[in-house]
Amino acid sequence: MAYLDHAATTPMRPGAVSTMSAALLTLGNASSLHASGRRARRTVEESREAIADALGARPSEVIFTGGGTESDNLAVKGIFHARRAADPRRRRILASAVEHHAVLDAVQWLADHEGADVTWLPVDPTGRVHAEVLAEAIAEDPDAVALATVMWANNEIGTVNPVPDLARTAAAHGIPLHTDAVQAVGAVPVDFTASGANALTLTGHKVGGPAGVGVLLLDRQTSCTPLLHGGGQERDVRSGTLDVPAISALAVAVREAVGEQREQAARLAALRDDLVAAVRAAVPDAVLNGDGDGPATGPHPGRLPGLAHFTFPGCEGDSLLMLLDAKGIECSTGSACTAGVAQASHVLLAVGADPATARGSLRFSLGHTSTAEDIAAVREAIGPVVARARSAGLAGARRRGGRTLRTSAEV
Amino acid sequence: MRVLAAMSGGVDSAVAAARAVAAGHDVVGVHLALSAKPGTLRTGARGCCTIEDSRDARRAADLLGIPFYVWDFAERFREDVIDDFVAEYEAGRTPNPCMRCNERIKFEALLEKALALGFDAVCTGHYARIAPTADGAGVELRRAVDPDKDQSYVLASLRPDQLRHALFPVGDTRKPDIRAEAERQDLAVARKPDSHDICFIPDGDTRAFLDARVGNRSGDLVDDETGEVLGQHGGVHGFTVGQRKGLGLDRPSADGRPRYVLSLEPVSGTVRVGASERLAVTEIVADDAVWPTGRPLDGLVECVVQIRAHGGVAPAVAERDGDRVRIRLRDSVRGVAPGQVAVLYRPDADAGDLVLGAGRISATS
């Protein structure tokens, strides 16, 4: 099997598995005052310190959550509410048009239910939000802005945003910036303090930790109204008994992923370049989306090193996915599903693709377990698979050809 | 064979897929998403593409150990089935959307895609029997073993090239036995209720559905015998030939007998009503005839004709006339609406009635 969907979830690191397994056998509520409780709390605090250390944050800035979606919702809704409570004029949210649904839908919910006034920040053809675009949006009414939110790296096409520039631009008007760094942590250099962002989302299962645990890094100057009320854990911003085993595994995964980031980025960037070359050789008209040829390594990469997102003209993504799946190659159409109905990706629409073209897209994403064999599997399969999917796409386009019963005369 | 199993989330298509697997085929399950905004949960009558149906189909595929995908046919379904349904009613005809879905979605859009992707056949949970004809020109499409569940009618408008790639594994079994088979295999859908209504009108209120799309197109309700205008109506789309209820007449007819819709005139918006015997029809002309066996009717052919999905049959003599088929009924039949499909069968108690052909009713007399 060639697993090329690490942007969806990546295998847990053995160190995280062993740490979590051991912790599952350990008794203690981290809020309890007795010895077992203190032991649990110690594990949590050591994890907090490890995560803070790996990401250039202070331990007090680490808020444990139930995952990326919760962190995004907490940041967007919590900061919006706190900022508006402090000054009722602040109703504006500035958000990039290519955010993950966890941000996109949270912002839209505030617009629909809380009177938020949303400005969707346009992106350039590579999917990037420029600081000037943010500055222009702020300038329309700076005092009314509650927050800005721009993802660090895009989950579909992999484009990295200039978060330090964006944070500086927002900070000039005292506007907090949240960034969804779910795809960025471990893949590109992420330093919370140096970035100037006020809130940052990360999640366990994209870095080799477990799913169902995440972090919101939240600086001490930024108020955030809680979504979950209860025992007052996590600075009173996020109540709920802490999941000590998951948190301890998350810390191991973050430390390992960040620790080997430079070396993995170089390795994955080379594999990914091989993959792109193989696809282009087999399918000359495949379109590489995002900042495909930008730098993927170094201190300021323009894209995720292990991600390649293609559009295959004349194909439907679901055909491609099924045919590759049958050959043991697992990737993604990059589209959101609820009952399973694929929608044209808002990210591709934002970078200027038309809806029909957007349906014929595939995302290949590499991660810490990827090997040259995975790429070889794609090299072997992709040409025939695209040819077959294209003939199925043409079958769809022939649609009106067949004769069917139709009344011609009226009575 | 490589078989694509269309899995609605119901018991029939689940058992059909299971039987295809058991027969040794290489099976992939697909659930067709036919609505862009699926309902969150089933309410009352069962629709086709709720989240629950999609999940039920997925769970059946899990149990069978076959790959499963959801394919989006919502746009095609809207254009080819829902828009057509509305247009047909607007034109004063009575469409059968299930038939249309088989013609255009399951055995056209889906089948073409499946064949192009390397599959040999599409398998569904329809109750009908099918086998290639001896000469290979077409297929023998026959009624299912279970007369209560037989769906050969809604498959009869398919062309031979469509039917040749169809598998109906449950057609040789009675429904209670299909449910028992599902139970034995621990398929969770074993006790799921049958679907009855039009899947895209989950509340069953066809008239409200049409009103919302067609709007008010008022016209006269006319007594066909006297020419008297009896009242006004909201549009011909609200009526079907043979309909008695819901005419909105506030006074009885002169002779005190109930009145029925006799005909619909979409251009003028006139709905003609009259006594029940005036509905009687002895001749039917059906257009765009298809011949599943690959052999058009030759000469005058004794047969029985069925004009709606759950209707009875009437003895008749049919004759091909080019693209059309002319059907003379032995005894008169009431309530034959233009737009409905006339399906001709040759009775066969042993092997199941054979579908000879089908055509869409354009004229009656």
Interface residues (C-beta under 8 A of the other chain):
Chain A: D318 S319 L321 M322 L323 D325 A326 C337 T338 A339 G340 V341 A342 R388 A389 S391 A392 L394 A395 G396 R398 R399 G402 R403 T404 L405 R406 T407 S408 A409 E410 V411
Chain B: V28 H31 A33 S35 A36 P38 C49 T50 I51 S54 P67 Y69 V70 W71 D72 A74 R76 E88 A91 G92 R93 E103 R104 E108 A109 E112 K113 L115 A116 L117 G118 S157 R159 S263 L264 P266 V285 D287 D288 V290 P338 G339 V341 A358 G359 R360 I361 S362 A363 T364
